[in-house]
Amino acid sequence: MKFGLFYIMNCPAGMSQTELYRNTIEQIEYAEELGFDNIWFAEHHFSDYCVSPSPHLLVSHVAARTRRIRIGIAVTVLPFHHPVRLAEEAAMLDVLTQGRLNFGIGRGVQDHEFAKWGLTMAESRERFLEELDILLKAWSGQEFSYEGRYYRIPPLRVFPQPVQQPHPPIFVAGLSPQTVEWCGRRGYPFLSLLSIGQIKEVLPLYREAFIQAGHDPARGGVIPVRHAYVAESDAEARRDVEDNYKEFWQLLLHAAVPAEGTMLPESYKFYNTFYERVANLNYDIAVKGQLGFFGSPETVRESIKFHQQELGCDTVICLMEFARLKHEQIMRSMRLLAAEVMPHFQRPGL
């Protein structure tokens, strides 16, 4: 089992952005020391839910401060970037990280972000697919041109080329059944905040598409993303996390839920039910429904083991910095996870 950390970069009112960035970098350096396998940065705009408008800059900075840990983006919102410039930047990041880049992609989910960029959500899927096609051609190392609905690329060749061949591993943020099935056809692992039950509902779609496409059975699959906080006891974890967990979802809803009367495109209808569900989330629901790794080391070990057994996953990504949790609390939680939980999932001899 591999363990990752996911950084949304919540910055509620009254929190210092400078301190948030400084603490995040210190946590990542500590994560490498503790033996975490990977870290991931989100991309969002125009709200304090996520003050990471350029995860590429964070990747570049962290690359210079680390040596081993893989560094991922979860996700780059393709419609917000010109695909040729993005291909150049991602390839450059792969060089700077010495082949440690994990490249997560998505089409965007917040309507106000699209509006402020002068884009429409109704076009996001077509834009996403067109841009991914261009990215893959750009990373081929060959000269290419492209004629699409949204982009017309004259003959060109991109420099530099990625260190990892044929390109950095691609991951996709997946919630809807349609996206999960598409990931299976393409052979991409999908990152998911869905509950275990919801993931199990869509996994057959993924696996069938994956097998029919002839992909390597050793690759692919789901990577659950979970809030996580390890304390000396279950009671201590509840005391530290309960209010912060609720505030995290309120920050998301404030940033993401469309204004009253706004109709999301048909391709986003799944998100209406997602927002309705998280509006009622609290600590007890999270613990009962295995939506968070919260509690003593023993409790967290059992929760992760349950995910492993139910989903067959070999990686979990932990969101440990959220809302108003203090830097010292997060560092202590990371230390307990690394010392008391992670060793129980290591293969013999490693």
ROTORSE-988670 format. One record per residue (C-alpha): residue number from 1; residue in one letter; chain; x, y, z. Coordinates in nm, 4 decimals. Layout:
<atoms>
n NUM res A chain A east X north Y up Z
...
</atoms>
This chain:
<atoms>
n 1 res M chain A east 0.0000 north 0.0000 up 0.0000
n 2 res K chain A east 0.1260 north 0.3452 up -0.0928
n 3 res F chain A east 0.0357 north 0.6554 up 0.1043
n 4 res G chain A east -0.0055 north 1.0040 up -0.0390
n 5 res L chain A east -0.0990 north 1.3500 up 0.0859
n 6 res F chain A east -0.3463 north 1.5796 up -0.0887
n 7 res Y chain A east -0.3284 north 1.9570 up -0.0479
n 8 res I chain A east -0.6464 north 2.1525 up -0.1224
n 9 res M chain A east -0.4969 north 2.4598 up 0.0482
n 10 res N chain A east -0.8014 north 2.5834 up 0.2398
n 11 res C chain A east -0.7443 north 2.9391 up 0.3629
n 12 res P chain A east -1.0538 north 3.0540 up 0.5579
n 13 res A chain A east -1.1017 north 3.4181 up 0.6560
n 14 res G chain A east -0.8440 north 3.5292 up 0.9089
n 15 res M chain A east -0.5840 north 3.2680 up 0.8121
n 16 res S chain A east -0.2496 north 3.3901 up 0.6818
n 17 res Q chain A east -0.1842 north 3.2801 up 0.3237
n 18 res T chain A east 0.1906 north 3.3242 up 0.3765
n 19 res E chain A east 0.1819 north 3.0980 up 0.6807
n 20 res L chain A east -0.0309 north 2.8416 up 0.4972
n 21 res Y chain A east 0.2225 north 2.8118 up 0.2153
n 22 res R chain A east 0.5160 north 2.7981 up 0.4573
n 23 res N chain A east 0.3528 north 2.5301 up 0.6704
n 24 res T chain A east 0.2589 north 2.3264 up 0.3625
n 25 res I chain A east 0.6180 north 2.3186 up 0.2380
n 26 res E chain A east 0.7424 north 2.2187 up 0.5833
n 27 res Q chain A east 0.4863 north 1.9379 up 0.5983
n 28 res I chain A east 0.5923 north 1.8093 up 0.2571
n 29 res E chain A east 0.9590 north 1.8040 up 0.3533
n 30 res Y chain A east 0.8571 north 1.6136 up 0.6663
n 31 res A chain A east 0.6409 north 1.3765 up 0.4587
n 32 res E chain A east 0.9443 north 1.2748 up 0.2550
n 33 res E chain A east 1.1412 north 1.2167 up 0.5747
n 34 res L chain A east 0.8565 north 1.0040 up 0.7145
n 35 res G chain A east 0.8345 north 0.7841 up 0.4051
n 36 res F chain A east 0.5171 north 0.9018 up 0.2317
n 37 res D chain A east 0.5105 north 0.8012 up -0.1335
n 38 res N chain A east 0.3446 north 1.0946 up -0.3086
n 39 res I chain A east 0.1898 north 1.4383 up -0.2661
n 40 res W chain A east -0.0770 north 1.6119 up -0.4728
n 41 res F chain A east -0.1858 north 1.9723 up -0.5297
n 42 res A chain A east -0.5289 north 2.0911 up -0.6436
n 43 res E chain A east -0.6162 north 2.3706 up -0.8854
n 44 res H chain A east -0.9007 north 2.6113 up -0.8121
n 45 res H chain A east -0.9604 north 2.9821 up -0.8593
n 46 res F chain A east -1.1315 north 3.2820 up -0.7016
n 47 res S chain A east -1.2167 north 3.1431 up -0.3539
n 48 res D chain A east -1.0551 north 3.0706 up -0.0179
n 49 res Y chain A east -1.1633 north 2.7077 up -0.0508
n 50 res C chain A east -0.8400 north 2.6572 up -0.2455
n 51 res V chain A east -0.5600 north 2.9115 up -0.2725
n 52 res S chain A east -0.3672 north 2.7017 up -0.5235
n 53 res P chain A east -0.4415 north 2.8650 up -0.8594
n 54 res S chain A east -0.1144 north 2.7300 up -1.0030
n 55 res P chain A east -0.0267 north 2.3839 up -0.8725
n 56 res H chain A east 0.2514 north 2.3774 up -1.1319
n 57 res L chain A east 0.4356 north 2.6473 up -0.9350
n 58 res L chain A east 0.3991 north 2.4438 up -0.6170
n 59 res V chain A east 0.5331 north 2.1340 up -0.7937
n 60 res S chain A east 0.8350 north 2.3286 up -0.9167
n 61 res H chain A east 0.9088 north 2.4701 up -0.5719
n 62 res V chain A east 0.8653 north 2.1372 up -0.3932
n 63 res A chain A east 1.0811 north 1.9601 up -0.6512
n 64 res A chain A east 1.3775 north 2.1677 up -0.5352
n 65 res R chain A east 1.3077 north 2.0849 up -0.1697
n 66 res T chain A east 1.2707 north 1.7067 up -0.2050
n 67 res R chain A east 1.4560 north 1.4163 up -0.3644
n 68 res R chain A east 1.2411 north 1.1036 up -0.3554
n 69 res I chain A east 0.8704 north 1.1682 up -0.3083
n 70 res R chain A east 0.6539 north 1.1739 up -0.6226
n 71 res I chain A east 0.4772 north 1.5035 up -0.6847
n 72 res G chain A east 0.1320 north 1.5115 up -0.8398
n 73 res I chain A east -0.1330 north 1.7528 up -0.9602
n 74 res A chain A east -0.4912 north 1.6604 up -0.8732
n 75 res V chain A east -0.5918 north 1.8039 up -1.0991
n 76 res T chain A east -0.4887 north 2.0384 up -1.3758
n 77 res V chain A east -0.8171 north 2.1715 up -1.5167
n 78 res L chain A east -0.7556 north 2.1267 up -1.8878
n 79 res P chain A east -1.0122 north 2.3780 up -2.0218
n 80 res F chain A east -0.8358 north 2.6564 up -1.8283
n 81 res H chain A east -0.5042 north 2.6085 up -2.0133
n 82 res H chain A east -0.3770 north 2.6251 up -2.3681
n 83 res P chain A east -0.2775 north 2.2637 up -2.4420
n 84 res V chain A east 0.0553 north 2.3386 up -2.6106
n 85 res R chain A east 0.1702 north 2.5649 up -2.3274
n 86 res L chain A east 0.0490 north 2.3031 up -2.0804
n 87 res A chain A east 0.2410 north 2.0263 up -2.2602
n 88 res E chain A east 0.5574 north 2.2376 up -2.2373
n 89 res E chain A east 0.5083 north 2.3159 up -1.8681
n 90 res A chain A east 0.4283 north 1.9585 up -1.7676
n 91 res A chain A east 0.7273 north 1.8238 up -1.9589
n 92 res M chain A east 0.9473 north 2.0865 up -1.7934
n 93 res L chain A east 0.8115 north 1.9838 up -1.4519
n 94 res D chain A east 0.8926 north 1.6220 up -1.5270
n 95 res V chain A east 1.2502 north 1.7266 up -1.6035
n 96 res L chain A east 1.2755 north 1.9432 up -1.2905
n 97 res T chain A east 1.1389 north 1.6651 up -1.0702
n 98 res Q chain A east 1.3740 north 1.4148 up -1.2384
n 99 res G chain A east 1.0818 north 1.2015 up -1.3512
n 100 res R chain A east 0.8742 north 1.2256 up -1.0327
n 101 res L chain A east 0.5691 north 1.3976 up -1.1815
n 102 res N chain A east 0.2201 north 1.2463 up -1.1581
n 103 res F chain A east -0.0126 north 1.4330 up -1.3925
n 104 res G chain A east -0.3758 north 1.4448 up -1.2825
n 105 res I chain A east -0.6343 north 1.5951 up -1.5162
n 106 res G chain A east -0.9970 north 1.7012 up -1.4961
n 107 res R chain A east -1.2490 north 1.9164 up -1.6807
n 108 res G chain A east -1.3483 north 2.1480 up -1.3947
n 109 res V chain A east -1.6565 north 2.1459 up -1.1731
n 110 res Q chain A east -1.7224 north 2.5009 up -1.0507
n 111 res D chain A east -1.9435 north 2.7126 up -1.2744
n 112 res H chain A east -1.8192 north 3.0471 up -1.1427
n 113 res E chain A east -1.4635 north 2.9588 up -1.2452
n 114 res F chain A east -1.5737 north 2.8896 up -1.6021
n 115 res A chain A east -1.7738 north 3.2120 up -1.6156
n 116 res K chain A east -1.4829 north 3.4220 up -1.4905
n 117 res W chain A east -1.2517 north 3.2673 up -1.7488
n 118 res G chain A east -1.5079 north 3.3422 up -2.0209
n 119 res L chain A east -1.5835 north 2.9720 up -2.0766
n 120 res T chain A east -1.8955 north 2.7578 up -2.0543
n 121 res M chain A east -1.9322 north 2.4312 up -1.8666
n 122 res A chain A east -2.1359 north 2.2843 up -2.1517
n 123 res E chain A east -1.8187 north 2.2717 up -2.3639
n 124 res S chain A east -1.5929 north 2.1311 up -2.0928
n 125 res R chain A east -1.6033 north 1.7645 up -2.1923
n 126 res E chain A east -1.5264 north 1.8332 up -2.5597
n 127 res R chain A east -1.2521 north 2.0791 up -2.4647
n 128 res F chain A east -1.1070 north 1.8280 up -2.2192
n 129 res L chain A east -1.0901 north 1.5499 up -2.4788
n 130 res E chain A east -0.9450 north 1.7760 up -2.7470
n 131 res E chain A east -0.6782 north 1.9115 up -2.5138
n 132 res L chain A east -0.5792 north 1.5656 up -2.3919
n 133 res D chain A east -0.5383 north 1.4547 up -2.7534
n 134 res I chain A east -0.3079 north 1.7514 up -2.8158
n 135 res L chain A east -0.1068 north 1.6842 up -2.4988
n 136 res L chain A east -0.0370 north 1.3264 up -2.6005
n 137 res K chain A east 0.0678 north 1.4304 up -2.9505
n 138 res A chain A east 0.2943 north 1.7013 up -2.8081
n 139 res W chain A east 0.4639 north 1.4499 up -2.5777
n 140 res S chain A east 0.5331 north 1.2105 up -2.8660
n 141 res G chain A east 0.8565 north 1.3935 up -2.9426
n 142 res Q chain A east 0.7475 north 1.4322 up -3.3034
n 143 res E chain A east 0.6350 north 1.7345 up -3.4975
n 144 res F chain A east 0.2557 north 1.7490 up -3.5148
n 145 res S chain A east -0.0320 north 1.9704 up -3.6155
n 146 res Y chain A east -0.3945 north 1.9677 up -3.5061
n 147 res E chain A east -0.7298 north 2.0752 up -3.6451
n 148 res G chain A east -1.0078 north 2.0641 up -3.3903
n 149 res R chain A east -1.3182 north 2.2534 up -3.2891
n 150 res Y chain A east -1.1427 north 2.4615 up -3.0251
n 151 res Y chain A east -0.7766 north 2.4485 up -3.1244
n 152 res R chain A east -0.5914 north 2.4725 up -3.4524
n 153 res I chain A east -0.2245 north 2.3997 up -3.4007
n 154 res P chain A east 0.0247 north 2.4676 up -3.6824
n 155 res P chain A east 0.3114 north 2.2215 up -3.7326
n 156 res L chain A east 0.5382 north 2.2362 up -3.4286
n 157 res R chain A east 0.7489 north 2.0275 up -3.1938
n 158 res V chain A east 0.7487 north 2.0748 up -2.8168
n 159 res F chain A east 1.0637 north 2.1161 up -2.6058
n 160 res P chain A east 1.1549 north 1.9852 up -2.3568
n 161 res Q chain A east 1.0158 north 1.6331 up -2.3688
n 162 res P chain A east 0.9167 north 1.4462 up -2.0509
n 163 res V chain A east 1.1732 north 1.2306 up -1.8718
n 164 res Q chain A east 0.9125 north 0.9587 up -1.8174
n 165 res Q chain A east 0.8172 north 0.7807 up -2.1360
n 166 res P chain A east 0.5927 north 0.7939 up -2.3172
n 167 res H chain A east 0.4778 north 1.0661 up -2.0745
n 168 res P chain A east 0.4168 north 1.1230 up -1.7012
n 169 res P chain A east 0.1530 north 0.8879 up -1.5551
n 170 res I chain A east -0.1958 north 1.0294 up -1.6103
n 171 res F chain A east -0.4621 north 1.0233 up -1.3394
n 172 res V chain A east -0.8199 north 1.1489 up -1.3604
n 173 res A chain A east -1.0539 north 1.2863 up -1.0959
n 174 res G chain A east -1.3609 north 1.0658 up -1.1313
n 175 res L chain A east -1.7033 north 1.0925 up -0.9693
n 176 res S chain A east -1.9662 north 1.0211 up -1.2347
n 177 res P chain A east -2.0174 north 0.6714 up -1.3835
n 178 res Q chain A east -1.9485 north 0.8119 up -1.7310
n 179 res T chain A east -1.6078 north 0.9468 up -1.6273
n 180 res V chain A east -1.5151 north 0.6281 up -1.4430
n 181 res E chain A east -1.6022 north 0.4124 up -1.7461
n 182 res W chain A east -1.4008 north 0.6447 up -1.9731
n 183 res C chain A east -1.1021 north 0.6088 up -1.7366
n 184 res G chain A east -1.1296 north 0.2324 up -1.7728
n 185 res R chain A east -1.1246 north 0.2543 up -2.1531
n 186 res R chain A east -0.8186 north 0.4780 up -2.1440
n 187 res G chain A east -0.6434 north 0.2782 up -1.8714
n 188 res Y chain A east -0.6110 north 0.5731 up -1.6334
n 189 res P chain A east -0.6377 north 0.5332 up -1.2555
n 190 res F chain A east -0.9133 north 0.7507 up -1.1093
n 191 res L chain A east -0.9027 north 0.9564 up -0.7904
n 192 res S chain A east -1.2297 north 0.9583 up -0.6011
n 193 res L chain A east -1.3951 north 1.1198 up -0.2981
n 194 res L chain A east -1.6940 north 0.8862 up -0.3348
n 195 res S chain A east -1.7932 north 0.6525 up -0.0534
n 196 res I chain A east -1.6882 north 0.2891 up -0.0640
n 197 res G chain A east -2.0421 north 0.1888 up -0.1605
n 198 res Q chain A east -2.0569 north 0.4383 up -0.4461
n 199 res I chain A east -1.7137 north 0.3345 up -0.5733
n 200 res K chain A east -1.8181 north -0.0308 up -0.5682
n 201 res E chain A east -2.1202 north 0.0599 up -0.7817
n 202 res V chain A east -1.9044 north 0.2046 up -1.0603
n 203 res L chain A east -1.5988 north -0.0227 up -1.0337
n 204 res P chain A east -1.7562 north -0.2945 up -1.2544
n 205 res L chain A east -1.7989 north -0.0342 up -1.5296
n 206 res Y chain A east -1.4344 north 0.0585 up -1.4951
n 207 res R chain A east -1.3021 north -0.2965 up -1.4864
n 208 res E chain A east -1.5072 north -0.4147 up -1.7816
n 209 res A chain A east -1.3975 north -0.1201 up -1.9955
n 210 res F chain A east -1.0374 north -0.1644 up -1.8756
n 211 res I chain A east -1.0242 north -0.5336 up -1.9661
n 212 res Q chain A east -1.2005 north -0.4885 up -2.3016
n 213 res A chain A east -0.9454 north -0.2231 up -2.3965
n 214 res G chain A east -0.6657 north -0.4721 up -2.3295
n 215 res H chain A east -0.4814 north -0.2752 up -2.0620
n 216 res D chain A east -0.2251 north -0.4294 up -1.8296
n 217 res P chain A east -0.4158 north -0.5745 up -1.5294
n 218 res A chain A east -0.1341 north -0.4607 up -1.2992
n 219 res R chain A east -0.2156 north -0.0968 up -1.3766
n 220 res G chain A east -0.5200 north 0.1209 up -1.3275
n 221 res G chain A east -0.7819 north 0.1110 up -1.0553
n 222 res V chain A east -0.9280 north 0.3473 up -0.8015
n 223 res I chain A east -0.7348 north 0.5671 up -0.5594
n 224 res P chain A east -0.9564 north 0.6780 up -0.2696
n 225 res V chain A east -0.9015 north 1.0319 up -0.1408
n 226 res R chain A east -0.9900 north 1.0667 up 0.2271
n 227 res H chain A east -0.9640 north 1.3247 up 0.5010
n 228 res A chain A east -0.7298 north 1.1845 up 0.7645
n 229 res Y chain A east -0.6330 north 1.2651 up 1.1191
n 230 res V chain A east -0.4527 north 1.0269 up 1.3529
n 231 res A chain A east -0.4504 north 1.0997 up 1.7265
n 232 res E chain A east -0.3651 north 0.9116 up 2.0434
n 233 res S chain A east -0.7323 north 0.8206 up 2.0857
n 234 res D chain A east -1.0621 north 0.8299 up 1.8984
n 235 res A chain A east -1.1886 north 1.0925 up 2.1419
n 236 res E chain A east -0.8916 north 1.3211 up 2.0764
n 237 res A chain A east -0.9382 north 1.2880 up 1.7011
n 238 res R chain A east -1.3037 north 1.3877 up 1.7310
n 239 res R chain A east -1.2181 north 1.6873 up 1.9468
n 240 res D chain A east -0.9599 north 1.8199 up 1.7005
n 241 res V chain A east -1.1374 north 1.7393 up 1.3745
n 242 res E chain A east -1.5153 north 1.7588 up 1.4186
n 243 res D chain A east -1.5600 north 2.1332 up 1.3596
n 244 res N chain A east -1.2836 north 2.1508 up 1.0984
n 245 res Y chain A east -1.4355 north 1.8696 up 0.8954
n 246 res K chain A east -1.7691 north 2.0491 up 0.8837
n 247 res E chain A east -1.6017 north 2.3775 up 0.7903
n 248 res F chain A east -1.4148 north 2.2127 up 0.5029
n 249 res W chain A east -1.7403 north 2.1099 up 0.3354
n 250 res Q chain A east -1.8959 north 2.4489 up 0.3977
n 251 res L chain A east -1.5992 north 2.6136 up 0.2249
n 252 res L chain A east -1.6459 north 2.3777 up -0.0695
n 253 res L chain A east -2.0192 north 2.4387 up -0.0943
n 254 res H chain A east -1.9747 north 2.8150 up -0.0757
n 255 res A chain A east -1.7251 north 2.7980 up -0.3626
n 256 res A chain A east -1.8840 north 2.5292 up -0.5771
n 257 res V chain A east -2.2631 north 2.5287 up -0.5525
n 258 res P chain A east -2.4136 north 2.7275 up -0.8427
n 259 res A chain A east -2.6192 north 3.0353 up -0.7670
n 260 res E chain A east -2.9891 north 2.9731 up -0.7181
n 261 res G chain A east -3.1612 north 2.9273 up -1.0518
n 262 res T chain A east -2.8439 north 2.8220 up -1.2312
n 263 res M chain A east -2.8869 north 2.5020 up -1.4294
n 264 res L chain A east -2.5800 north 2.2820 up -1.4670
n 265 res P chain A east -2.5318 north 2.1151 up -1.8073
n 266 res E chain A east -2.6546 north 1.7581 up -1.8451
n 267 res S chain A east -2.2988 north 1.6250 up -1.8256
n 268 res Y chain A east -2.2734 north 1.7657 up -1.4712
n 269 res K chain A east -2.6023 north 1.6347 up -1.3333
n 270 res F chain A east -2.4140 north 1.3930 up -1.1063
n 271 res Y chain A east -2.2729 north 1.6879 up -0.9116
n 272 res N chain A east -2.6158 north 1.8050 up -0.7981
n 273 res T chain A east -2.6569 north 1.4913 up -0.5893
n 274 res F chain A east -2.2936 north 1.5116 up -0.4766
n 275 res Y chain A east -2.3426 north 1.8634 up -0.3392
n 276 res E chain A east -2.6681 north 1.7639 up -0.1712
n 277 res R chain A east -2.4954 north 1.4761 up 0.0020
n 278 res V chain A east -2.1927 north 1.6662 up 0.1308
n 279 res A chain A east -2.4145 north 1.9473 up 0.2607
n 280 res N chain A east -2.5242 north 1.7085 up 0.5344
n 281 res L chain A east -2.1877 north 1.5511 up 0.6077
n 282 res N chain A east -2.0575 north 1.5568 up 0.9622
n 283 res Y chain A east -1.7967 north 1.3729 up 1.1648
n 284 res D chain A east -2.0244 north 1.0870 up 1.2703
n 285 res I chain A east -2.1399 north 1.0217 up 0.9143
n 286 res A chain A east -1.7793 north 1.0282 up 0.7940
n 287 res V chain A east -1.6649 north 0.7746 up 1.0525
n 288 res K chain A east -1.9635 north 0.5446 up 1.0052
n 289 res G chain A east -1.9435 north 0.5617 up 0.6261
n 290 res Q chain A east -1.5630 north 0.5252 up 0.6045
n 291 res L chain A east -1.5337 north 0.8693 up 0.4418
n 292 res G chain A east -1.2393 north 0.9684 up 0.6605
n 293 res F chain A east -0.9472 north 0.8028 up 0.8353
n 294 res F chain A east -1.0123 north 0.9475 up 1.1802
n 295 res G chain A east -0.9117 north 0.8161 up 1.5217
n 296 res S chain A east -0.6402 north 0.6273 up 1.7014
n 297 res P chain A east -0.3735 north 0.4430 up 1.5013
n 298 res E chain A east -0.5630 north 0.1176 up 1.5529
n 299 res T chain A east -0.8906 north 0.2684 up 1.4286
n 300 res V chain A east -0.7234 north 0.4202 up 1.1230
n 301 res R chain A east -0.5417 north 0.0945 up 1.0425
n 302 res E chain A east -0.8718 north -0.0918 up 1.0394
n 303 res S chain A east -1.0349 north 0.1711 up 0.8175
n 304 res I chain A east -0.7542 north 0.1597 up 0.5620
n 305 res K chain A east -0.7547 north -0.2209 up 0.5707
n 306 res F chain A east -1.1282 north -0.2129 up 0.4997
n 307 res H chain A east -1.0696 north 0.0091 up 0.1941
n 308 res Q chain A east -0.7987 north -0.2270 up 0.0731
n 309 res Q chain A east -1.0220 north -0.5318 up 0.1078
n 310 res E chain A east -1.3373 north -0.3767 up -0.0380
n 311 res L chain A east -1.1828 north -0.1858 up -0.3287
n 312 res G chain A east -0.8638 north -0.3730 up -0.4051
n 313 res C chain A east -0.6766 north -0.0430 up -0.3987
n 314 res D chain A east -0.3009 north -0.0231 up -0.3514
n 315 res T chain A east -0.2843 north 0.3525 up -0.2804
n 316 res V chain A east -0.4717 north 0.5910 up -0.0510
n 317 res I chain A east -0.4379 north 0.9678 up -0.0556
n 318 res C chain A east -0.4858 north 1.1471 up 0.2755
n 319 res L chain A east -0.6138 north 1.5026 up 0.3032
n 320 res M chain A east -0.4574 north 1.6016 up 0.6364
n 321 res E chain A east -0.4420 north 1.9806 up 0.6024
n 322 res F chain A east -0.7920 north 2.1260 up 0.6011
n 323 res A chain A east -0.9944 north 2.4134 up 0.7439
n 324 res R chain A east -0.8334 north 2.5498 up 1.0629
n 325 res L chain A east -0.6280 north 2.2544 up 1.1817
n 326 res K chain A east -0.3051 north 2.3859 up 1.3302
n 327 res H chain A east 0.0318 north 2.3119 up 1.1767
n 328 res E chain A east 0.1481 north 2.1327 up 1.4921
n 329 res Q chain A east -0.1618 north 1.9118 up 1.4925
n 330 res I chain A east -0.1089 north 1.8139 up 1.1290
n 331 res M chain A east 0.2598 north 1.7342 up 1.1836
n 332 res R chain A east 0.1759 north 1.5174 up 1.4855
n 333 res S chain A east -0.0961 north 1.3387 up 1.2896
n 334 res M chain A east 0.1454 north 1.2745 up 1.0018
n 335 res R chain A east 0.4013 north 1.1342 up 1.2441
n 336 res L chain A east 0.1491 north 0.8956 up 1.3999
n 337 res L chain A east 0.0264 north 0.7814 up 1.0580
n 338 res A chain A east 0.3816 north 0.7111 up 0.9441
n 339 res A chain A east 0.4950 north 0.5412 up 1.2646
n 340 res E chain A east 0.1846 north 0.3523 up 1.3759
n 341 res V chain A east -0.0179 north 0.2894 up 1.0588
n 342 res M chain A east 0.1929 north 0.2768 up 0.7434
n 343 res P chain A east 0.4336 north 0.0010 up 0.8603
n 344 res H chain A east 0.1375 north -0.2395 up 0.8892
n 345 res F chain A east 0.0821 north -0.2141 up 0.5118
n 346 res Q chain A east 0.4409 north -0.2605 up 0.3966
n 347 res R chain A east 0.5309 north -0.5749 up 0.2079
n 348 res P chain A east 0.7900 north -0.8005 up 0.3722
n 349 res G chain A east 1.1425 north -0.7076 up 0.2790
n 350 res L chain A east 1.0623 north -0.3454 up 0.1922
</atoms>
